[in-house]
């Protein structure tokens, strides 16, 4: 009994010391999981794609390939689909686990990690089984320029992210339109990658003339 009383007094003394001296008791920050889902130019999730997370200090953390064995429709709506759902449709998904900052917020970037296909001369993510069947790492046409995502995570674990795509003609667009992703499993950061094909944009048989589907108003990379 005496030992128990002494132990309680010691604990009380330690806690009192921290309170009186103004030194807080620090708890380890909870990890935050960042979810991503990659789709084709419309609404089908893509397996086999790879991405890189760039931390605030410049450290690069690779993830992938994205889950699945074949393309799966994620949801309904106009193309490109603005929102994904890795809980309902795991295909095309991958994730990172990061530590939230102790105060304020931290900014991260996600970039595509394509591979070069020497058979057709394009960087693809994921690559196709034959020439001109893979997916270029952006959307809007075979000569699209780039796609990346930026998100912030707060000390309370709140995540807000957007994806920026640059079309072949230099026009940019952002997903989701007028809003942000929370990067949760049911609201992942979304990327859209365009599949190469045999369709023509402007008929001069160069990089912007390897389309699938109907040409968009932004498919021409030379403005000719």
Backbone as a chain_set.jsonl record, in Angstrom:
{"seq": "XXXXXXXXXXXXXXXXXXXXXXXXXXXXXXXXXXXXXXXXXXXXXXXXXXXXXXXXXXXXXXXXXXXXXXXXXXXXXXXXXXXXXXXXXXXXXXXXXXXXXXXXXXXXXXXXXXXXXXXXXXXXXXXXXXXXXXXXXXXXXXXXXXXXXXXXXXXXXXXXXXXXXXXXXXXXXXXXXXXXXXXXXXXXXXXXXXXXXXXXXXXXXXXXXXXXXXXXXXXXXXXX", "coords": {"N": [[0.839, -1.196, 0.0], [1.942, 1.216, 0.843], [3.923, 1.544, -1.089], [2.381, 1.933, -3.339], [1.171, 4.399, -2.772], [3.43, 6.062, -2.713], [4.25, 5.833, -5.359], [2.121, 7.073, -6.707], [2.372, 9.657, -5.697], [4.81, 10.388, -6.844], [4.18, 10.366, -9.613], [2.263, 12.413, -9.597], [3.886, 14.526, -8.888], [5.632, 14.748, -11.115], [3.844, 15.405, -13.212], [2.875, 17.822, -12.18], [5.209, 19.341, -12.294], [5.618, 19.643, -15.085], [3.303, 21.111, -15.693], [3.588, 23.452, -14.153], [5.962, 24.566, -15.091], [5.367, 25.144, -17.67], [5.939, 23.418, -19.774], [4.904, 21.466, -22.398], [3.291, 18.284, -22.756], [4.295, 16.241, -25.203], [2.759, 14.609, -27.877], [3.169, 11.997, -30.213], [2.804, 12.732, -33.664], [0.005, 11.729, -35.544], [0.002, 9.471, -38.317], [-0.759, 10.254, -41.764], [-2.671, 9.09, -44.417], [-2.292, 9.224, -47.87], [-4.228, 9.039, -50.643], [-4.387, 8.058, -54.082], [-5.872, 7.964, -57.305], [-5.69, 6.801, -60.573], [-6.915, 7.386, -63.82], [-8.14, 6.699, -67.198], [-8.611, 8.889, -70.045], [-11.241, 9.391, -69.59], [-13.328, 7.84, -67.593], [-12.393, 5.418, -66.629], [-10.565, 3.413, -64.415], [-7.03, 2.947, -64.18], [-4.769, 0.276, -64.139], [-1.315, -0.403, -63.225], [0.202, 1.992, -63.345], [2.728, 4.403, -62.361], [3.96, 6.568, -59.763], [5.424, 9.506, -58.169], [6.008, 10.865, -55.03], [6.835, 14.023, -53.847], [8.41, 15.393, -51.162], [8.226, 18.153, -48.737], [10.917, 18.73, -48.274], [12.165, 17.942, -50.525], [12.658, 15.271, -50.853], [12.131, 12.232, -52.616], [9.568, 9.903, -53.029], [8.715, 6.917, -54.274], [5.827, 5.252, -55.651], [3.699, 2.554, -56.582], [3.246, -0.158, -58.962], [-0.047, 1.129, -59.874], [-3.045, -0.342, -58.586], [-4.702, -3.381, -59.74], [-5.788, -5.326, -62.642], [-7.041, -4.894, -65.022], [-8.791, -2.324, -66.864], [-11.329, -0.512, -65.139], [-14.571, 0.828, -64.76], [-15.075, 3.76, -62.919], [-17.109, 5.532, -62.074], [-20.161, 7.408, -62.75], [-20.891, 10.206, -64.932], [-19.673, 13.245, -66.53], [-16.871, 13.351, -68.821], [-13.492, 14.459, -68.334], [-13.782, 12.302, -65.487], [-14.335, 13.786, -62.39], [-14.005, 12.98, -59.748], [-12.776, 10.273, -57.732], [-12.878, 6.919, -56.261], [-11.452, 4.926, -54.146], [-12.223, 3.049, -52.323], [-14.603, 1.918, -53.231], [-13.83, 1.197, -55.818], [-10.977, -0.295, -56.178], [-9.101, -0.505, -58.244], [-6.52, 1.111, -60.083], [-5.52, 2.538, -57.968], [-3.249, 3.815, -55.468], [-1.083, 4.524, -52.645], [0.405, 6.712, -50.143], [1.983, 6.974, -46.949], [2.27, 9.548, -44.75], [3.808, 11.857, -42.41], [2.152, 14.198, -40.509], [2.691, 17.782, -40.157], [4.121, 19.339, -37.206], [3.151, 21.814, -36.629], [1.279, 24.414, -38.279], [1.253, 24.03, -41.828], [2.184, 21.696, -44.442], [3.528, 21.371, -47.729], [3.143, 19.215, -50.457], [4.092, 17.501, -53.503], [2.877, 15.578, -56.23], [4.043, 13.584, -58.813], [3.95, 12.216, -62.141], [5.427, 9.06, -63.043], [6.665, 8.05, -65.644], [7.623, 5.597, -68.185], [9.96, 5.229, -70.864], [8.995, 4.372, -74.106], [10.528, 2.852, -76.559], [9.58, 1.864, -78.935], [7.606, 3.498, -79.941], [8.355, 6.039, -79.28], [7.315, 7.548, -77.184], [6.856, 8.722, -73.81], [5.323, 6.784, -71.381], [2.623, 5.914, -69.15], [0.475, 3.916, -67.732], [2.721, 1.807, -69.721], [1.968, 0.443, -73.027], [1.131, -2.802, -74.511], [1.973, -2.969, -77.136], [3.318, -0.806, -79.729], [2.106, 2.546, -79.61], [-0.117, 2.084, -77.965], [-0.036, 2.562, -75.307], [-0.349, 4.78, -72.404], [-0.042, 8.22, -72.27], [1.506, 10.461, -69.889], [-0.519, 12.42, -69.006], [-3.371, 14.447, -69.969], [-5.758, 14.969, -72.696], [-4.794, 14.643, -75.272], [-2.37, 13.131, -77.524], [-0.044, 14.626, -77.476], [-0.004, 15.951, -75.065], [1.188, 17.992, -72.352], [1.961, 17.948, -69.52], [1.243, 16.691, -66.2], [0.405, 17.065, -62.83], [0.081, 16.917, -59.244], [-0.721, 18.885, -56.377], [-0.696, 19.137, -52.876], [-1.701, 20.167, -49.591], [-1.015, 19.45, -46.171], [-2.263, 19.746, -42.95], [-1.402, 20.478, -39.489], [-3.372, 19.279, -38.067], [-4.093, 17.214, -39.619], [-5.661, 17.656, -41.851], [-6.236, 17.485, -45.296], [-5.808, 19.068, -48.418], [-6.069, 19.043, -51.829], [-5.163, 19.449, -55.33], [-5.192, 18.694, -58.851], [-3.257, 19.477, -61.673], [-3.476, 19.756, -65.119], [-1.83, 20.025, -68.238], [-2.737, 20.772, -71.421], [-2.127, 19.769, -74.913], [-2.055, 22.2, -76.416], [-1.163, 24.015, -74.6], [-3.004, 25.024, -72.84], [-4.308, 25.021, -69.546], [-5.88, 22.936, -67.066], [-7.759, 22.179, -64.109], [-8.275, 19.684, -61.634], [-10.264, 18.741, -58.789], [-12.815, 20.567, -60.492], [-13.148, 23.775, -59.312], [-12.903, 23.013, -56.638], [-11.44, 20.907, -54.044], [-9.447, 17.937, -53.444], [-9.661, 15.567, -50.754], [-7.949, 13.53, -50.39], [-8.53, 11.111, -49.22], [-9.518, 7.631, -48.866], [-12.0, 7.433, -50.045], [-12.12, 9.751, -51.462], [-9.929, 10.21, -53.381], [-6.891, 11.761, -54.675], [-7.017, 12.615, -58.041], [-5.789, 11.521, -61.182], [-5.597, 11.82, -64.77], [-4.838, 9.959, -67.593], [-3.939, 9.885, -71.02], [-4.773, 7.706, -73.664], [-2.752, 6.426, -76.26], [-3.259, 6.223, -79.84], [-4.519, 5.727, -83.173], [-5.771, 7.884, -84.239], [-6.184, 11.193, -85.707], [-5.164, 14.563, -85.028], [-4.545, 17.122, -86.309], [-3.776, 16.321, -88.795], [-1.135, 16.352, -89.774], [0.542, 14.323, -89.14], [2.296, 14.135, -86.9], [3.455, 14.338, -83.449], [1.054, 14.995, -82.189], [-0.825, 13.52, -83.451], [-1.773, 10.952, -82.676], [-4.172, 9.731, -81.613], [-6.892, 8.554, -79.513], [-10.351, 8.153, -79.782], [-12.482, 11.054, -80.362], [-11.023, 14.078, -81.676], [-9.999, 16.639, -79.413], [-10.629, 20.129, -78.622], [-8.253, 21.085, -77.8], [-6.136, 19.591, -78.738], [-4.111, 20.166, -80.574], [-0.75, 20.691, -80.799], [0.923, 22.454, -82.113], [-0.456, 24.627, -82.906], [-1.326, 24.871, -85.567]], "CA": [[0.0, 0.0, 0.0], [2.832, 2.366, 0.947], [4.581, 1.693, -2.391], [1.394, 2.487, -4.275], [1.009, 5.819, -2.435], [4.648, 6.745, -3.144], [4.24, 5.883, -6.821], [1.142, 8.083, -7.089], [2.947, 10.964, -5.389], [5.842, 10.657, -7.845], [3.496, 10.711, -10.864], [1.659, 13.727, -9.394], [4.972, 15.503, -8.894], [6.119, 14.929, -12.487], [2.819, 16.143, -13.951], [2.865, 19.186, -11.657], [6.397, 20.019, -12.818], [5.348, 20.035, -16.476], [2.277, 22.146, -15.724], [4.101, 24.673, -13.553], [7.054, 25.139, -15.899], [4.865, 25.468, -19.0], [6.43, 22.462, -20.768], [3.803, 20.604, -22.801], [3.53, 16.87, -22.97], [4.205, 16.099, -26.644], [2.299, 13.331, -28.39], [3.629, 11.762, -31.588], [1.799, 13.058, -34.666], [-0.582, 10.571, -36.21], [0.287, 9.455, -39.759], [-1.848, 10.574, -42.684], [-2.585, 8.305, -45.646], [-2.641, 9.969, -49.071], [-4.697, 8.126, -51.684], [-4.407, 8.536, -55.46], [-6.469, 7.067, -58.294], [-5.412, 7.235, -61.941], [-7.886, 6.907, -64.804], [-7.876, 7.084, -68.576], [-9.085, 10.247, -70.319], [-12.658, 9.527, -69.254], [-13.751, 7.42, -66.252], [-11.954, 4.066, -66.304], [-9.347, 3.352, -63.62], [-5.91, 2.305, -64.871], [-3.726, -0.437, -63.384], [0.043, -0.421, -63.771], [0.85, 3.306, -63.434], [3.661, 4.708, -61.274], [3.988, 7.975, -59.379], [6.433, 9.912, -57.2], [5.655, 11.908, -54.074], [7.963, 14.889, -53.502], [8.148, 15.967, -49.85], [8.642, 19.559, -48.618], [12.376, 18.841, -48.272], [12.663, 17.492, -51.822], [12.806, 13.82, -50.9], [11.212, 11.596, -53.551], [9.094, 8.594, -52.574], [7.989, 6.283, -55.376], [4.737, 4.322, -55.338], [3.136, 1.925, -57.773], [2.209, 0.271, -59.905], [-1.413, 1.233, -59.385], [-3.674, -1.659, -58.409], [-5.627, -3.925, -60.716], [-5.302, -6.088, -63.794], [-7.689, -4.377, -66.222], [-9.516, -1.088, -66.63], [-12.639, -0.649, -64.51], [-15.281, 2.098, -64.668], [-15.112, 4.25, -61.539], [-18.401, 6.115, -61.749], [-20.871, 8.067, -63.839], [-20.647, 11.643, -65.024], [-18.991, 13.683, -67.742], [-15.436, 13.086, -68.896], [-12.926, 13.453, -67.432], [-14.442, 12.18, -64.199], [-13.651, 14.684, -61.45], [-13.773, 12.352, -58.449], [-12.569, 8.837, -57.716], [-13.27, 6.235, -55.034], [-10.613, 3.733, -54.018], [-12.907, 2.058, -51.501], [-15.549, 1.223, -54.099], [-13.102, 0.671, -56.978], [-9.545, -0.26, -55.848], [-8.271, -0.433, -59.449], [-5.937, 2.421, -60.354], [-5.195, 3.234, -56.723], [-2.026, 3.607, -54.689], [-1.107, 5.428, -51.49], [1.584, 7.001, -49.335], [1.722, 7.321, -45.556], [3.157, 10.643, -44.392], [3.652, 12.409, -41.07], [1.672, 15.581, -40.574], [3.615, 18.691, -39.478], [3.805, 19.61, -35.802], [2.39, 23.064, -36.618], [1.098, 24.974, -39.608], [0.957, 23.073, -42.885], [3.299, 21.31, -45.312], [3.092, 21.217, -49.114], [3.709, 18.082, -51.179], [3.783, 17.411, -54.926], [2.862, 14.23, -56.803], [4.371, 13.616, -60.236], [3.923, 10.962, -62.887], [6.728, 8.403, -63.215], [6.487, 7.246, -66.858], [8.768, 4.914, -68.783], [10.087, 5.535, -72.289], [8.73, 3.262, -75.019], [11.341, 3.093, -77.757], [8.883, 1.428, -80.15], [6.804, 4.589, -80.485], [8.972, 7.32, -78.956], [6.545, 8.272, -76.173], [6.883, 8.345, -72.399], [4.004, 6.231, -71.118], [2.328, 5.545, -67.766], [1.344, 2.758, -67.944], [3.037, 1.492, -71.121], [1.085, -0.514, -73.681], [1.774, -4.044, -74.955], [2.567, -2.714, -78.453], [3.503, 0.612, -80.024], [0.938, 3.42, -79.694], [-1.246, 1.573, -77.187], [0.136, 2.968, -73.918], [-0.995, 5.999, -71.941], [0.883, 9.304, -71.966], [1.29, 10.884, -68.495], [-1.314, 13.642, -68.938], [-4.649, 14.246, -70.652], [-6.153, 15.928, -73.708], [-4.225, 14.336, -76.571], [-1.099, 12.413, -77.476], [1.054, 15.567, -77.238], [-0.222, 16.718, -73.835], [2.494, 18.445, -71.85], [2.315, 17.481, -68.177], [0.188, 16.592, -65.189], [0.942, 16.89, -61.476], [-0.839, 17.298, -58.17], [-0.162, 19.547, -55.201], [-1.608, 19.12, -51.733], [-1.187, 20.586, -48.286], [-1.516, 18.71, -45.018], [-2.139, 20.586, -41.768], [-0.996, 19.802, -38.253], [-4.515, 18.503, -37.587], [-4.306, 16.104, -40.547], [-6.568, 18.02, -42.944], [-5.553, 17.502, -46.586], [-6.488, 19.715, -49.543], [-5.216, 18.845, -52.998], [-5.673, 19.642, -56.687], [-4.369, 18.168, -59.939], [-3.19, 20.394, -62.803], [-3.124, 19.126, -66.391], [-1.52, 20.953, -69.325], [-3.11, 20.21, -72.713], [-1.14, 19.969, -75.979], [-1.965, 23.59, -76.868], [-0.683, 24.842, -73.501], [-4.094, 25.357, -71.929], [-4.282, 24.223, -68.32], [-7.142, 22.671, -66.387], [-7.532, 21.696, -62.75], [-9.257, 18.762, -61.046], [-11.633, 18.838, -59.281], [-13.139, 21.935, -60.872], [-13.704, 24.627, -58.269], [-12.904, 22.381, -55.323], [-10.197, 20.217, -53.706], [-9.517, 16.558, -52.959], [-9.224, 15.347, -49.372], [-6.952, 12.457, -50.48], [-8.945, 9.943, -48.463], [-9.795, 6.466, -49.701], [-13.224, 7.688, -50.795], [-11.947, 10.982, -52.243], [-8.5, 10.248, -53.701], [-6.388, 12.681, -55.692], [-7.278, 11.966, -59.331], [-5.018, 11.807, -62.393], [-6.149, 11.27, -66.009], [-3.818, 9.731, -68.614], [-4.536, 9.728, -72.35], [-4.271, 6.546, -74.405], [-2.313, 6.617, -77.644], [-4.005, 5.472, -80.845], [-4.246, 6.021, -84.585], [-6.543, 9.048, -84.655], [-5.441, 12.397, -86.073], [-5.608, 15.849, -84.496], [-4.507, 18.154, -87.347], [-3.477, 15.722, -90.084], [0.249, 16.457, -90.257], [1.206, 13.065, -88.789], [3.366, 14.28, -85.92], [3.179, 13.812, -82.11], [-0.328, 15.18, -81.748], [-1.695, 12.72, -84.314], [-1.849, 9.568, -82.197], [-5.308, 9.884, -80.709], [-8.035, 7.647, -79.38], [-11.55, 8.969, -79.651], [-12.594, 12.258, -81.187], [-10.065, 15.126, -81.31], [-10.503, 17.714, -78.569], [-10.285, 21.463, -79.099], [-6.919, 21.423, -77.277], [-5.212, 18.516, -79.113], [-3.072, 20.635, -81.498], [0.403, 21.205, -80.056], [1.68, 23.467, -82.894], [-1.38, 25.713, -83.247], [-1.359, 25.065, -87.013]], "C": [[0.875, 1.248, 0.0], [3.522, 2.63, -0.386], [3.631, 2.321, -3.409], [1.227, 3.978, -4.057], [2.217, 6.606, -2.922], [4.682, 6.89, -4.661], [3.283, 6.96, -7.312], [1.68, 9.485, -6.838], [4.01, 11.352, -6.402], [5.22, 11.083, -9.161], [2.896, 12.105, -10.762], [2.717, 14.814, -9.461], [5.487, 15.787, -10.292], [5.131, 15.751, -13.302], [2.772, 17.59, -13.497], [4.045, 19.977, -12.187], [6.157, 20.516, -14.244], [4.344, 21.176, -16.543], [2.799, 23.473, -15.211], [5.178, 25.335, -14.394], [6.602, 25.471, -17.307], [5.354, 24.541, -20.087], [5.298, 21.494, -21.097], [4.226, 19.16, -22.911], [3.265, 16.58, -24.444], [3.752, 14.697, -27.019], [2.778, 13.175, -29.827], [2.485, 12.018, -32.567], [1.294, 11.786, -35.343], [-0.247, 10.611, -37.695], [-0.967, 9.767, -40.561], [-1.636, 9.756, -43.951], [-3.106, 9.128, -46.815], [-2.995, 8.974, -50.171], [-4.715, 8.819, -53.039], [-5.098, 7.496, -56.332], [-6.226, 7.637, -59.689], [-6.408, 6.581, -62.888], [-7.401, 7.228, -66.211], [-8.464, 8.484, -68.804], [-10.542, 10.464, -69.933], [-12.94, 9.088, -67.819], [-13.366, 5.992, -65.891], [-10.606, 4.1, -65.569], [-8.281, 2.523, -64.329], [-4.987, 1.556, -63.916], [-2.356, -0.196, -64.011], [0.759, 0.898, -63.874], [1.698, 3.586, -62.195], [3.751, 6.208, -61.031], [5.084, 8.226, -58.344], [5.892, 11.035, -56.334], [6.914, 12.699, -53.737], [7.615, 15.609, -52.201], [8.585, 17.431, -49.8], [10.162, 19.758, -48.635], [12.994, 18.385, -49.588], [12.895, 15.997, -51.931], [11.737, 13.207, -51.802], [10.869, 10.185, -53.08], [8.225, 7.996, -53.679], [6.887, 5.368, -54.856], [4.171, 3.778, -56.638], [3.743, 0.55, -57.972], [0.825, 0.312, -59.273], [-2.112, -0.123, -59.482], [-4.538, -2.068, -59.596], [-4.965, -4.671, -61.851], [-5.942, -5.64, -65.107], [-8.456, -3.112, -65.85], [-10.924, -1.354, -66.088], [-13.284, 0.731, -64.421], [-15.447, 2.507, -63.207], [-16.487, 4.778, -61.169], [-19.038, 6.741, -62.967], [-20.58, 9.557, -63.82], [-19.904, 11.972, -66.304], [-17.502, 13.403, -67.66], [-14.639, 14.395, -68.976], [-13.611, 13.479, -66.06], [-13.645, 12.945, -63.138], [-13.281, 14.031, -60.123], [-13.586, 10.846, -58.61], [-13.079, 8.234, -56.426], [-12.5, 4.925, -54.935], [-11.221, 2.673, -53.108], [-13.856, 1.235, -52.366], [-14.87, 0.549, -55.279], [-11.599, 0.76, -56.694], [-8.613, -0.142, -57.062], [-7.78, 1.001, -59.67], [-5.453, 3.154, -59.13], [-3.821, 2.864, -56.174], [-2.023, 4.648, -53.579], [0.284, 5.629, -50.91], [1.128, 7.268, -47.908], [2.743, 8.365, -45.14], [2.892, 11.076, -42.955], [3.209, 13.856, -41.18], [2.624, 16.494, -39.802], [3.181, 18.957, -38.04], [3.019, 20.905, -35.64], [2.251, 23.571, -38.046], [0.697, 23.921, -40.628], [2.205, 22.797, -43.703], [2.733, 21.032, -46.703], [3.862, 20.102, -49.811], [3.308, 18.162, -52.646], [3.789, 15.947, -55.344], [3.098, 14.357, -58.308], [4.22, 12.231, -60.855], [5.34, 10.394, -62.983], [6.641, 7.464, -64.426], [7.766, 6.526, -67.263], [8.775, 5.202, -70.279], [9.872, 4.275, -73.117], [9.451, 3.551, -76.328], [10.626, 2.699, -79.042], [8.014, 2.53, -80.757], [7.328, 5.977, -80.139], [8.231, 8.151, -77.923], [6.905, 7.792, -74.766], [5.46, 7.947, -72.012], [3.854, 5.792, -69.662], [0.846, 5.189, -67.632], [1.656, 2.557, -69.425], [2.046, 0.484, -71.692], [1.833, -1.745, -74.135], [2.457, -3.898, -76.319], [2.672, -1.212, -78.665], [2.16, 1.334, -80.151], [-0.312, 2.824, -79.046], [-1.161, 1.962, -75.713], [-0.564, 4.284, -73.614], [0.065, 7.061, -71.625], [0.522, 9.897, -70.609], [0.615, 12.246, -68.345], [-2.556, 13.409, -69.788], [-4.882, 15.305, -71.727], [-5.626, 15.668, -75.098], [-2.862, 13.712, -76.437], [0.093, 13.32, -77.187], [0.824, 16.432, -76.004], [1.103, 16.937, -73.123], [2.876, 17.911, -70.473], [1.072, 17.376, -67.306], [0.836, 16.346, -63.84], [-0.107, 17.34, -60.469], [-0.066, 17.967, -57.05], [-1.175, 19.447, -54.068], [-0.898, 19.642, -50.496], [-1.786, 19.686, -47.216], [-1.246, 19.561, -43.786], [-1.709, 19.776, -40.557], [-2.138, 18.992, -37.65], [-4.863, 17.362, -38.531], [-5.251, 16.396, -41.681], [-5.772, 18.152, -44.246], [-6.433, 18.194, -47.624], [-5.568, 19.637, -50.75], [-5.931, 19.118, -54.303], [-4.687, 19.043, -57.679], [-4.429, 19.152, -61.104], [-2.711, 19.658, -64.039], [-2.882, 20.207, -67.441], [-1.789, 20.254, -70.652], [-2.02, 20.452, -73.766], [-0.978, 21.421, -76.43], [-1.524, 24.548, -75.765], [-1.755, 25.286, -72.528], [-4.04, 24.448, -70.703], [-5.69, 24.036, -67.765], [-6.837, 22.045, -65.039], [-8.661, 20.773, -62.322], [-9.132, 18.849, -59.523], [-11.998, 20.297, -59.516], [-13.78, 22.68, -59.702], [-13.683, 24.058, -56.874], [-11.533, 21.769, -55.049], [-10.486, 18.767, -53.336], [-9.114, 16.522, -51.495], [-8.195, 14.229, -49.272], [-7.263, 11.271, -49.581], [-9.225, 8.794, -49.421], [-11.052, 6.663, -50.544], [-13.185, 8.992, -51.593], [-10.474, 11.155, -52.601], [-8.156, 11.394, -54.656], [-6.46, 11.959, -57.036], [-6.337, 12.466, -60.415], [-5.753, 11.196, -63.578], [-5.045, 11.168, -67.053], [-4.465, 9.322, -69.939], [-3.92, 8.542, -73.091], [-3.914, 6.916, -75.842], [-3.14, 5.76, -78.591], [-3.627, 5.915, -82.243], [-5.009, 7.245, -85.092], [-5.685, 10.272, -84.887], [-6.041, 13.64, -85.428], [-5.686, 16.891, -85.607], [-4.029, 17.638, -88.703], [-2.059, 15.81, -90.576], [1.138, 15.31, -89.772], [2.422, 13.239, -87.871], [2.866, 13.835, -84.549], [1.737, 13.992, -81.668], [-1.335, 14.39, -82.585], [-1.655, 11.234, -83.966], [-2.959, 9.491, -81.151], [-6.185, 8.652, -80.626], [-9.256, 8.539, -79.172], [-11.523, 10.186, -80.557], [-11.591, 13.32, -80.738], [-10.719, 16.193, -80.431], [-10.07, 19.057, -79.145], [-8.888, 21.89, -78.654], [-5.836, 20.457, -77.751], [-4.028, 18.983, -79.953], [-1.93, 21.293, -80.725], [1.173, 22.29, -80.799], [0.827, 24.665, -83.285], [-1.434, 25.957, -84.745], [-2.707, 24.611, -87.599]], "O": [[0.612, 2.208, -0.724], [3.693, 3.782, -0.783], [4.039, 3.138, -4.234], [1.148, 4.745, -5.017], [2.065, 7.693, -3.481], [5.086, 7.926, -5.188], [3.611, 7.691, -8.247], [1.48, 10.39, -7.648], [4.107, 12.519, -6.782], [5.67, 12.052, -9.773], [2.992, 12.896, -11.7], [2.484, 15.889, -10.015], [5.754, 16.941, -10.629], [5.523, 16.684, -14.002], [2.645, 18.495, -14.322], [3.906, 21.16, -12.498], [6.457, 21.665, -14.568], [4.498, 22.099, -17.342], [2.484, 24.519, -15.778], [5.285, 26.562, -14.398], [7.381, 26.031, -18.078], [5.188, 24.867, -21.263], [4.79, 20.793, -20.222], [5.398, 18.861, -23.137], [2.12, 16.666, -24.889], [4.302, 13.71, -26.531], [2.786, 14.149, -30.579], [1.353, 11.588, -32.346], [2.07, 10.887, -35.668], [-0.215, 11.693, -38.28], [-2.088, 9.567, -40.094], [-0.533, 9.734, -44.498], [-4.213, 9.663, -46.767], [-2.162, 8.166, -50.581], [-5.016, 10.008, -53.138], [-4.933, 6.294, -56.127], [-6.517, 8.803, -59.955], [-6.706, 5.391, -62.78], [-6.403, 7.923, -66.402], [-8.779, 9.183, -67.841], [-11.026, 11.596, -69.947], [-12.802, 9.9, -66.903], [-13.93, 5.41, -64.964], [-9.646, 4.72, -66.025], [-8.585, 1.53, -64.99], [-4.472, 2.154, -62.971], [-2.253, 0.17, -65.183], [1.848, 0.943, -64.446], [1.419, 3.07, -61.113], [3.638, 7.013, -61.956], [5.603, 7.295, -57.726], [5.381, 12.033, -56.841], [7.94, 12.119, -53.382], [6.635, 16.352, -52.145], [9.247, 17.905, -50.724], [10.639, 20.841, -48.976], [14.213, 18.436, -49.75], [13.288, 15.505, -52.989], [10.575, 13.612, -51.759], [11.751, 9.382, -52.774], [7.144, 8.501, -53.979], [6.993, 4.79, -53.775], [4.168, 4.46, -57.663], [4.644, 0.144, -57.238], [0.553, -0.367, -58.282], [-1.802, -0.938, -60.352], [-5.034, -1.231, -60.348], [-3.744, -4.652, -62.003], [-5.444, -5.967, -66.184], [-8.735, -2.86, -64.678], [-11.611, -2.282, -66.515], [-12.622, 1.7, -64.049], [-15.895, 1.722, -62.371], [-16.984, 4.507, -60.076], [-18.526, 6.623, -64.08], [-20.089, 10.099, -62.829], [-19.548, 11.078, -67.072], [-16.943, 13.239, -66.575], [-15.081, 15.342, -69.627], [-13.967, 14.539, -65.547], [-12.434, 12.77, -63.011], [-12.352, 14.474, -59.449], [-14.16, 10.227, -59.506], [-13.645, 8.936, -55.587], [-12.862, 3.934, -55.57], [-10.783, 1.523, -53.119], [-13.911, 0.011, -52.252], [-15.273, -0.536, -55.698], [-11.0, 1.805, -56.948], [-7.464, 0.276, -56.921], [-8.518, 1.966, -59.473], [-5.012, 4.298, -59.24], [-3.313, 1.763, -56.386], [-2.86, 5.551, -53.569], [1.204, 4.845, -51.145], [0.012, 7.736, -47.686], [3.946, 8.106, -45.17], [1.879, 10.707, -42.361], [3.84, 14.649, -41.879], [3.3, 16.032, -38.883], [2.006, 18.813, -37.704], [2.31, 21.089, -34.651], [3.029, 23.192, -38.922], [-0.099, 23.028, -40.333], [3.166, 23.565, -43.667], [1.619, 20.529, -46.846], [5.091, 20.058, -49.756], [2.317, 18.803, -52.996], [4.611, 15.165, -54.868], [2.433, 15.14, -58.987], [4.347, 11.213, -60.176], [6.321, 11.137, -63.003], [6.555, 6.246, -64.27], [8.847, 6.811, -66.748], [7.722, 5.394, -70.886], [10.488, 3.24, -72.863], [9.022, 4.401, -77.108], [11.01, 3.143, -80.124], [7.718, 2.5, -81.952], [6.814, 6.979, -80.637], [8.493, 9.347, -77.797], [7.216, 6.619, -74.555], [4.508, 8.68, -72.282], [4.815, 5.36, -69.024], [0.028, 6.087, -67.435], [0.944, 3.072, -70.287], [1.373, -0.233, -70.952], [3.064, -1.739, -74.147], [3.408, -4.619, -76.62], [2.165, -0.433, -77.857], [1.207, 0.806, -80.723], [-1.428, 3.035, -79.521], [-2.099, 1.723, -74.952], [-1.278, 4.833, -74.453], [0.96, 6.829, -70.812], [-0.64, 9.848, -70.208], [1.118, 13.12, -67.639], [-2.775, 12.3, -70.276], [-4.298, 16.388, -71.69], [-5.971, 16.397, -76.028], [-2.257, 13.751, -75.366], [1.126, 12.852, -76.708], [1.385, 17.522, -75.897], [2.035, 16.148, -73.28], [4.007, 17.465, -70.282], [0.007, 17.898, -67.634], [1.726, 15.503, -63.723], [-1.055, 18.049, -60.806], [1.099, 17.653, -56.808], [-2.372, 19.648, -54.278], [0.325, 19.571, -50.373], [-2.919, 19.221, -47.339], [-0.131, 20.045, -43.595], [-1.659, 18.547, -40.598], [-1.905, 18.116, -36.816], [-5.815, 16.621, -38.284], [-5.621, 15.482, -42.418], [-4.756, 18.847, -44.291], [-7.636, 17.946, -47.704], [-4.43, 20.105, -50.707], [-7.156, 19.03, -54.381], [-3.5, 18.903, -57.386], [-5.507, 19.609, -61.483], [-1.664, 19.01, -64.017], [-3.63, 21.182, -67.526], [-1.142, 19.257, -70.973], [-1.102, 21.241, -73.543], [0.126, 21.832, -76.789], [-1.512, 25.762, -75.969], [-1.442, 25.868, -71.49], [-3.76, 23.255, -70.815], [-6.571, 24.871, -67.97], [-5.777, 21.449, -64.85], [-9.834, 21.026, -62.597], [-8.026, 19.011, -59.007], [-11.522, 21.174, -58.794], [-14.814, 22.27, -59.176], [-14.38, 24.568, -55.997], [-10.567, 22.079, -55.747], [-11.606, 18.413, -52.967], [-8.32, 17.346, -51.044], [-7.629, 13.997, -48.204], [-6.366, 10.51, -49.218], [-9.176, 8.963, -50.639], [-11.153, 6.114, -51.641], [-14.128, 9.297, -52.324], [-9.839, 12.123, -52.183], [-9.024, 11.922, -55.351], [-6.012, 10.818, -57.154], [-6.112, 13.668, -60.556], [-6.446, 10.189, -63.435], [-4.391, 12.162, -67.37], [-5.405, 8.527, -69.974], [-2.698, 8.394, -73.139], [-4.658, 7.61, -76.535], [-3.657, 4.71, -78.208], [-2.528, 6.424, -82.463], [-4.895, 7.597, -86.266], [-4.59, 10.386, -84.337], [-7.259, 13.761, -85.296], [-6.742, 17.48, -85.838], [-3.891, 18.411, -89.651], [-1.78, 15.384, -91.696], [2.352, 15.334, -89.975], [3.443, 12.575, -88.045], [1.939, 13.028, -84.477], [1.245, 13.216, -80.849], [-2.545, 14.567, -82.445], [-1.521, 10.377, -84.839], [-2.716, 9.223, -79.974], [-6.219, 7.823, -81.535], [-9.192, 9.55, -78.472], [-10.647, 10.323, -81.411], [-11.331, 13.45, -79.541], [-11.854, 16.6, -80.678], [-9.24, 19.111, -80.052], [-8.391, 22.933, -79.079], [-4.722, 20.488, -77.228], [-3.028, 18.27, -80.042], [-2.119, 22.323, -80.078], [1.993, 22.981, -80.195], [1.313, 25.603, -83.916], [-1.572, 27.101, -85.179], [-2.915, 24.701, -88.809]]}, "num_chains": 1, "name": "protein.A"}
